Amino acid sequence: MGRGNNDIKPFIVMDVLERAQSLERRGISIVHLEIGEPDFPTPKCIVDSGIAALNAGKTHYTDSRGILELRTAVAAYSNGRYGTTITGEQVLVTMGTSPALLLVLSTLIDEAGTEIILGNPYYPCYPNFIRYLNGTPRFIDTREEDGFQLKPGDVERAIGPRTKAILVNSPSNPTGTVMPRKDLEAICNLGVPVISDEIYHGLVYGEKEHSSLEFTRNTFVLNGFSKLFAMTGWRLGYIIAPKERVRRLQILLQNIFISPTAFVQHAGVTALSNEVPEIDEMRKQYDARRRYLLDALPGIGLATAVEPKGAFYFFVGAGHINGNSYELAFDILEKAGVAITPGIDFGSRGEGHLRISYANSLEQIAEGMRRLERYLENCGGTP
Ligand code: PMP
């Protein structure tokens, strides 16, 4: 049987971005609230460290699992944040969180029909990767009043003989919500491996977030430098895996990637091992934007049931304006000059919603809100 790569769906957010860019080429002003990418530059000490590593000749293959210094730094960072006791032996460095997810799923999906449990709405790559590997995404329809996060009772009922893992993402893309500690703990105790995508860890604006590592040994943590450290283009991430699962992952890494990029890993060590003052500053700015939107969005009829306390997204209900989020997002783009992502990009449960990213300046966000308000007045959408 062939791989399920014909089932891979387009990333609609990229369609929105590309249309927005073509309007911009015609001189039309667009406010970008669609992209899930930090608008900040990479902090200077990290950039300097990457340059120094290049100049020092760090231009060769490394250990396929990543340089020992970075694996040790990841373990120390994780132990410092979560009070865990992992070692560098459990860490594998990857070229971003995306390959980390693909590798972990590759080792878990060993036969067609293997089920991975995940919530709907979801980050689009999750089911795409699962299908690509001939697995079956086992969706759970999450509830808006739970911030679209998985609840342990629903997960327990979905576990069957083909279940190989539960996939969690907190803080979440597209919702920005954080899973309560007790729910994460209960999900980690269901006896099934938990894949925890922790890429938005550190970007929380309230209570501290928790790692699956605090609650079980039976977990694969995925993380990366793209979001917290504003390093999307560097392509650097990692897996923290149970010791006995490392060898299998290492073999895949050796074959597929040989090794992660050498000098980039040295920049990663600097990011994790130093006080980087810009991180706090970026977090403060995201939070100021978040609080601005918390005030502004309900006023124009775009509300969330649960306050998003992490990442840089709001996932707002918009079904009262148009139940077809794809049509709505493109209409807003054409008529109001605001680029936002239709909820349908994140699965059937995302329909009737829009994802608004606040990875843009407060000025641009305020301009976007003014344009949206005008658009909604004209189409009679405000309640
Ligand atoms: N997981 C989630 C939930 C994401 O939002 C993203 C980036 N949009 C990724 C993984 C992948 O990030 P990267 O490959 O840049 O580390």
Boltz pocket constraint, residues with backbone or C-beta under 6 A from the ligand:
constraints:
  - pocket:
      binder: B
      contacts: [[A, 36], [A, 95], [A, 96], [A, 97], [A, 98], [A, 99], [A, 123], [A, 169], [A, 171], [A, 172], [A, 173], [A, 197], [A, 199], [A, 223], [A, 224], [A, 225], [A, 226], [A, 232], [A, 236], [A, 237]]
      max_distance: 6.0
